[in-house]
Amino acid sequence: MEQFYMPVRIVSGQDCLKKNCGLFASFGRRALVVTGKSSARNGALEDIEYAFNMNGQAYDLYDAVPPNPTVQCVEEGARLARERGAEFIVAVGGGSPMDAAKAIAMAARQQVEGSIFSHAIGEDVLPMVHIPTTAGTGSEVTPYAIITNDEKQTKTSISAPSLFPKLAFLDGKYMANLPQSVTVNTALDAVSHAVEGMLSVRAGVISDALARESLRLLLGQYEALRTGKYTIEARQALLHGSALAGMVIANTGTSPVHGMGYSLTYYHGVPHGRANGLLLPAFLKKCEQKIPARMEEIYAALGMDGAEFSYKVALLLGAREAYTDKLLRAYAQKASLNKNIKNCRAFFDEEDLYEVLKGSVGG
């Protein structure tokens, strides 16, 4: 039985926020804007202020979300939301601010006893409006929030249907000055989402159709990603591709690629999307041995075989990180305990995961 659920209203196109600022009005009189430091520079915060002014709404700014959101920043943001009487959350930025905003929206309304990672998430969550300023995570259309888990020395996902945003604005103009490395890393993250969704045991006709269209849009901008020359149309295509890939994993979940990548991010600061890009080609090569028929479908969706895909990704990544065998063994062991192991159509044991890691970032 196939199920698909995606309750987020999406408005897209240039200046879509300013042209539809009345949509903010129904969420309440006061908002908490959750972001990092870049929203004041890319024009998004200016457009949000315009919308609030037009609607006569007040807001407070929480712009202390770090690149990999922590439990501490979630607690700080939730406390500010409660103290200021926020009635809704506006998240603006990449995956980190959007993920943090979901956890903040939950913690502002629910009493979290003990760890946020073991908390049973209820329905009472502040409504959220998400405005992505990168094209990669698709967090604006998923119920997931990835938070740094220092106790387990990894990144851990919290999830519930109540964590879906209510509304998302997709405007490529906010990415106009995005650094090349961030643009590439986030695009690879989105590609990984689409491919991993097709590998999921929960994949179906609807999610596969979205994954194929996502890959068409994302890889259709390969030359722009390779050269760093983007039009506003290219930025918008990447943003749409990312959102479609987000819709895919919102229903399918991810694969062991994410589980392996978390260690590269937690211990070495490798950006999440780059980590996925480093690992995905070797992972797919291993999948060829385990599920060849499904891999034919995935390579058809990519529009290339495994060798070409590996070559093209390598051109985008540049010089690779390299780690010792001892570290890779430890990361394989950690990844083998991740819940997404059971979500993949091809089973990967600890030795398989080590081989992927070694083939991707071996020293």
C-alpha positions in Angstrom: 0.0 0.0 0.0 1.4 3.4 -1.0 0.8 6.6 1.0 1.8 10.1 0.2 1.3 13.2 2.4 2.5 16.8 1.8 0.4 19.4 3.6 2.5 22.5 2.9 1.1 25.3 0.8 3.8 26.5 -1.7 4.0 29.9 -3.4 6.9 30.3 -5.8 8.4 32.8 -8.2 10.2 36.1 -8.2 8.9 38.4 -5.4 6.3 35.8 -4.4 6.6 36.8 -0.7 5.9 40.5 -1.3 3.2 39.8 -3.8 1.5 37.4 -1.4 2.3 39.0 2.0 -1.4 38.9 3.0 -0.9 35.2 3.6 1.0 36.0 6.8 -2.0 37.7 8.3 -3.9 34.6 9.3 -1.1 33.2 11.5 -1.3 35.8 14.3 -0.3 39.2 15.5 3.3 38.5 16.5 6.0 36.3 15.0 9.4 35.0 15.9 11.8 35.1 12.9 14.3 32.3 13.2 17.4 32.6 11.0 21.2 32.8 10.8 23.2 35.9 10.1 22.9 35.9 6.3 19.2 36.8 5.9 19.9 40.5 6.4 22.2 40.3 3.4 20.2 38.3 0.9 17.1 40.5 0.9 14.8 37.9 2.6 14.6 39.8 6.0 13.8 43.0 4.2 10.9 41.3 2.4 9.6 39.8 5.6 9.7 43.2 7.3 7.7 44.6 4.4 5.1 41.8 4.8 4.8 42.4 8.6 4.4 46.2 8.1 1.7 45.7 5.4 -0.2 43.4 7.8 0.4 45.4 11.0 2.2 42.5 12.6 5.0 42.6 15.1 8.0 40.3 15.2 11.1 39.4 17.2 14.4 38.2 15.6 16.3 35.2 16.7 19.4 35.1 14.4 21.7 32.9 16.5 21.2 29.6 14.7 24.6 28.0 14.1 25.5 26.0 10.9 24.5 22.8 12.6 21.7 23.6 15.1 22.2 22.6 18.7 19.8 21.8 21.5 21.0 25.0 23.2 19.8 27.2 20.3 16.5 25.4 20.2 16.0 26.0 23.9 17.0 29.7 23.5 14.7 30.2 20.6 11.8 28.5 22.3 12.3 30.6 25.5 12.3 33.8 23.4 9.1 32.7 21.6 7.3 32.1 24.9 8.6 35.3 26.5 7.6 37.5 23.6 4.2 35.8 23.0 5.0 34.6 19.5 1.9 33.2 17.7 3.8 31.8 14.7 7.4 31.2 13.4 9.0 32.4 10.2 12.1 30.4 9.3 14.4 31.9 6.8 17.7 30.5 5.6 19.2 27.1 4.7 18.5 23.8 6.3 19.9 24.7 9.7 17.6 27.7 10.5 14.6 25.8 9.0 15.3 22.7 11.1 15.9 24.7 14.2 12.7 26.6 13.7 10.7 23.3 13.7 12.2 22.3 17.0 11.7 25.8 18.4 8.0 25.8 17.3 7.5 22.5 19.1 9.5 23.3 22.3 7.7 26.7 22.6 4.4 25.0 23.1 5.3 21.6 24.6 7.0 20.7 27.9 10.1 18.7 26.9 11.0 16.3 29.7 14.5 15.1 29.4 16.0 14.9 25.9 14.5 16.5 22.9 15.4 13.4 21.0 13.2 11.1 23.1 10.3 13.6 23.5 7.0 12.3 22.1 6.1 15.2 19.8 2.4 16.2 20.1 0.1 18.2 17.9 0.5 21.6 19.7 3.2 23.3 17.6 3.4 27.0 16.6 2.5 27.3 12.9 5.4 27.9 10.6 6.2 29.8 7.4 9.4 28.7 5.8 11.5 30.7 3.3 14.5 28.7 2.0 17.5 30.7 0.8 19.5 27.6 -0.4 18.4 24.8 -2.7 19.2 21.6 -1.0 17.6 20.4 2.2 13.9 20.7 1.2 13.2 21.3 4.9 10.4 23.7 3.9 8.3 20.6 2.8 9.4 17.9 5.3 8.4 17.0 8.9 12.1 16.5 9.9 14.4 18.6 12.0 18.1 17.5 12.2 19.7 18.6 15.4 23.2 18.0 16.7 23.2 15.3 19.3 26.3 15.7 21.5 25.4 12.8 23.8 25.7 10.4 20.9 28.2 12.5 18.9 26.2 12.6 15.8 23.2 14.5 14.2 19.8 13.1 15.0 16.4 13.6 13.3 13.2 14.4 15.2 10.0 14.0 13.3 6.3 14.3 13.5 3.5 15.3 11.1 2.9 18.4 13.2 6.4 19.7 12.2 5.4 20.3 8.6 5.4 24.0 7.9 2.0 25.5 6.9 3.4 27.7 4.1 6.6 28.0 2.1 7.8 30.8 -0.3 10.3 29.7 -3.0 12.1 32.7 -4.6 15.4 32.1 -6.3 16.4 35.8 -5.9 17.5 35.1 -2.3 20.2 32.8 -3.7 21.7 35.4 -6.0 24.8 35.9 -3.9 25.1 32.4 -2.5 28.7 31.3 -2.5 29.6 28.7 -5.1 30.6 26.1 -2.5 27.2 26.4 -0.8 25.3 26.2 -4.0 27.1 23.0 -5.1 26.9 21.4 -1.7 23.2 22.0 -1.3 22.4 20.9 -4.9 24.2 17.6 -4.2 22.2 17.3 -1.0 19.0 17.5 -3.1 20.3 15.1 -5.7 21.0 12.7 -2.8 17.5 13.1 -1.4 15.9 12.2 -4.7 18.1 9.2 -5.3 17.9 7.9 -1.7 14.1 8.3 -1.9 14.1 5.9 -4.9 16.2 3.4 -2.9 13.8 3.5 0.0 11.5 0.5 0.9 8.7 3.1 1.1 9.2 4.4 -2.5 6.1 4.4 -4.7 4.7 5.7 -8.0 4.2 9.2 -6.6 7.5 9.6 -4.9 9.4 8.1 -7.8 7.7 10.6 -10.2 8.7 13.5 -8.0 12.3 12.1 -7.7 12.7 11.9 -11.5 11.4 15.4 -12.0 13.6 16.7 -9.2 16.7 15.1 -10.8 15.7 16.5 -14.2 15.6 20.0 -12.8 18.7 19.7 -10.6 21.0 18.0 -13.2 19.6 20.2 -15.9 21.6 22.9 -14.2 24.9 20.9 -14.1 26.8 23.3 -16.3 25.8 26.2 -14.1 26.9 24.2 -11.0 30.2 23.4 -12.7 31.0 26.9 -13.9 29.4 29.0 -11.2 27.4 31.0 -13.7 23.7 31.2 -12.7 20.7 33.0 -14.1 17.7 33.7 -11.9 15.9 30.9 -13.9 18.7 28.5 -12.9 18.4 29.4 -9.3 14.6 28.9 -9.4 15.0 25.5 -11.1 17.4 24.4 -8.3 15.0 25.6 -5.7 12.1 23.7 -7.3 14.2 20.6 -7.7 15.2 20.8 -4.0 11.6 21.2 -2.9 10.5 18.2 -5.0 13.3 16.1 -3.5 12.2 17.2 0.0 8.7 16.0 -0.8 10.2 12.6 -1.7 12.0 12.1 1.5 9.1 13.5 3.5 7.4 10.3 2.5 10.2 7.8 2.0 12.9 8.8 4.4 16.6 8.6 3.6 19.2 5.8 3.2 22.5 4.8 4.9 24.2 7.7 2.9 22.9 10.1 5.5 23.9 7.9 8.4 27.5 7.8 7.1 27.6 11.4 6.4 26.6 12.5 9.9 30.0 11.4 11.2 31.8 13.4 8.6 29.8 16.5 9.6 29.9 16.0 13.4 33.6 15.2 13.7 35.2 17.1 10.8 32.7 19.9 9.9 32.1 18.6 6.4 29.0 20.4 5.1 26.0 18.0 5.1 25.4 18.2 1.3 29.1 17.8 0.5 29.2 14.7 2.8 26.3 13.2 0.8 28.0 14.0 -2.5 31.3 12.4 -1.4 29.5 9.2 -0.4 26.7 8.8 -3.0 28.6 7.5 -6.0 30.4 4.7 -4.2 27.2 3.8 -2.4 25.3 3.5 -5.7 28.1 1.4 -7.1 27.6 -1.0 -4.2 23.9 -1.0 -4.9 24.5 -2.1 -8.4 25.7 -5.5 -7.0 22.7 -5.8 -4.6 19.7 -4.4 -6.5 20.7 -4.2 -10.2 17.2 -3.8 -11.6 16.4 -0.9 -9.4 19.7 0.8 -10.1 18.9 0.7 -13.9 15.8 2.8 -13.1 17.8 5.2 -10.9 20.6 5.6 -13.5 17.8 6.3 -16.1 16.5 9.0 -13.9 20.0 10.5 -13.5 20.4 10.3 -17.3 23.8 8.7 -17.0 25.5 5.5 -15.8 27.4 5.2 -12.6 30.8 6.0 -14.0 29.6 9.2 -15.6 27.7 10.2 -12.4 30.8 9.6 -10.3 33.0 11.6 -12.7 30.6 14.6 -12.8 30.1 14.7 -9.0 33.9 14.5 -8.6 34.3 17.6 -10.8 31.9 19.5 -8.5 33.6 18.4 -5.3 37.2 19.1 -6.1 39.9 17.7 -3.8 38.4 15.1 -1.4 38.8 14.8 2.3 40.7 11.7 3.5 40.5 9.8 6.8 42.3 6.9 8.4 41.1 3.4 8.4 40.5 3.5 12.1 38.2 6.4 11.8 36.3 4.9 8.9 35.8 1.7 10.8 34.3 3.7 13.7 32.1 5.7 11.4 30.8 2.5 9.7 30.0 1.1 13.1 28.0 4.2 14.1 26.2 4.3 10.7 25.2 0.6 11.1 23.1 1.6 14.1 21.2 4.3 12.3 17.5 3.6 11.7 17.8 4.4 8.0 19.8 1.1 7.5 16.4 -0.7 7.4 14.9 1.8 5.1 17.0 0.9 2.1 16.0 -1.7 -0.5 19.6 -2.9 -0.4 20.9 -4.1 2.9 24.2 -2.7 4.0 26.1 -4.3 6.9 29.0 -2.7 8.7 31.6 -4.0 6.3 29.6 -2.7 3.3 29.4 0.7 5.0 33.2 0.7 5.6 33.9 -0.2 2.0 31.7 2.8 0.8 33.5 5.1 3.3 36.9 3.8 2.2 36.1 4.2 -1.5 34.8 7.8 -0.9 37.1 9.3 1.8 39.8 6.7 2.4 43.3 7.8 3.3 
